[in-house]
Amino acid sequence: MKKYISYTLTILFATFAVSIAATPDKAAVEAKEKSAWQAFKDKNADAFKKLVDKDIRCVYADHIANMQSELADMQKWDMKSFEFSDFDMFSDEKDVIVTTYKVKVEGTVAGKDMTGTYNAGSVWKMENGNWLAIFHTNIKQEAAGDAQKKE
């Protein structure tokens, strides 16, 4: 009987250790998020595809995107810089992570200035041993005066 209890406890602790190890820490997730942004900024489609699921969906103020349109948009961007702040994440599933953060962007899209601070978020999913972004959104913050005009 003691042998079975020992085996059961060993399996329980091993399962617990694996479940903890499956979700990366906040710094690792932020690094992945930044890597995706860097690949986009650098117009490095191959690096981007290694971080983003082929079936990704994105929601922006002016359109909804998939992988094909993300890669097309990548070519239109001239992103000079980006900087994260207020990065946070949570997970209540071992294979899904949700991130939220602000990102300050300096750049243009097809010649139009897109510089500003954006509220952003992504959903990451573990697939075949790799964390891949399956959803992303970022919406430019409005200036205080713009928000009051709408009320």
C-alpha positions in Angstrom: 0.0 0.0 0.0 2.8 2.4 0.8 4.3 1.6 -2.6 1.1 2.8 -4.3 0.9 5.9 -2.3 4.5 6.7 -3.1 3.9 6.1 -6.8 0.7 8.3 -6.7 2.5 11.1 -5.0 5.4 10.9 -7.4 3.1 11.1 -10.4 1.1 14.0 -8.8 4.3 16.0 -8.2 5.7 15.2 -11.6 2.4 16.3 -13.2 2.4 19.5 -11.2 6.0 20.3 -12.2 5.3 19.7 -15.9 2.2 22.0 -15.7 4.3 24.8 -14.1 7.1 24.4 -16.6 4.7 24.5 -19.6 3.8 28.2 -19.0 6.8 30.4 -19.5 7.5 33.3 -17.2 6.4 36.9 -17.9 9.9 37.9 -19.2 10.0 35.0 -21.7 6.5 35.8 -23.0 7.4 39.5 -23.4 10.5 38.5 -25.3 8.5 36.4 -27.7 6.0 39.3 -28.2 8.9 41.7 -28.9 10.5 39.2 -31.3 7.3 39.2 -33.3 7.3 43.0 -33.4 11.0 43.0 -34.4 10.4 40.6 -37.2 7.5 42.7 -38.5 9.6 45.9 -38.2 12.5 44.3 -40.0 10.1 42.9 -42.7 11.5 39.4 -41.9 8.6 37.2 -43.0 10.4 34.0 -42.2 11.1 35.0 -38.6 7.6 36.3 -38.2 6.1 33.0 -39.4 8.1 31.1 -36.8 6.3 33.1 -34.0 2.9 33.5 -35.5 0.4 30.7 -36.3 -0.5 30.3 -40.0 -4.1 30.9 -39.1 -3.6 34.1 -37.0 -6.4 36.6 -36.8 -5.8 40.3 -36.1 -8.2 43.1 -35.3 -7.2 46.7 -35.9 -9.2 50.0 -36.0 -9.3 50.0 -39.8 -9.4 46.3 -40.7 -9.3 42.6 -39.7 -6.3 40.7 -40.9 -5.0 37.1 -41.4 -1.5 35.9 -42.1 -1.6 36.9 -45.8 -2.7 40.4 -45.1 -0.3 40.8 -42.2 2.6 39.9 -44.5 1.3 42.4 -47.1 0.9 45.1 -44.4 4.5 44.4 -43.2 5.8 45.6 -46.6 3.8 48.9 -46.3 5.2 49.7 -42.9 8.3 51.8 -42.3 8.6 51.3 -38.6 11.5 53.3 -37.1 11.0 52.0 -33.5 8.7 50.4 -31.0 8.8 50.3 -27.2 6.7 48.3 -24.8 5.3 49.4 -21.4 2.8 48.1 -18.9 3.3 44.5 -20.1 1.1 41.9 -18.4 0.0 38.4 -19.0 -2.2 35.7 -17.6 -3.0 32.1 -18.2 -5.7 29.9 -16.8 -4.9 27.1 -19.3 -1.6 25.3 -19.6 -1.5 25.9 -23.4 -2.9 29.5 -23.7 -1.4 32.8 -22.7 -3.1 36.3 -23.0 -0.9 39.4 -23.1 -1.8 43.1 -22.7 0.5 46.0 -23.0 1.1 49.5 -24.5 3.5 49.9 -27.4 4.9 53.3 -28.5 5.4 53.2 -32.2 7.3 55.6 -34.5 6.7 55.0 -38.2 4.5 55.3 -41.3 2.3 53.1 -43.3 2.2 53.8 -47.0 3.5 57.3 -46.2 0.9 58.0 -43.5 2.2 58.9 -40.1 1.2 56.2 -37.6 3.4 57.4 -34.7 1.7 57.0 -31.3 0.9 54.8 -28.4 -1.2 51.8 -29.0 -3.1 49.5 -26.6 -2.2 46.0 -27.6 -2.9 42.4 -26.8 -2.2 38.9 -28.1 -3.2 35.4 -27.5 -0.5 32.7 -27.6 -1.1 29.0 -27.9 1.2 26.1 -27.4 1.3 24.1 -30.6 3.7 21.2 -31.2 6.0 22.3 -28.4 6.1 26.0 -29.6 4.3 29.1 -28.4 2.6 30.8 -31.4 0.5 33.9 -31.5 -3.0 33.0 -32.7 -4.6 36.5 -32.2 -3.4 40.0 -32.0 -4.9 43.5 -31.7 -3.6 47.0 -31.3 -5.6 50.2 -31.3 -4.1 53.7 -31.2 -4.9 55.6 -28.0 -6.9 58.7 -28.6 -5.7 62.1 -27.4 -7.7 63.3 -24.4 -9.4 66.0 -26.5 -10.4 63.4 -29.1 -12.1 61.2 -26.5 -14.1 64.2 -25.1 -15.3 65.2 -28.6 -17.1 61.8 -29.0 -19.1 62.3 -25.7 
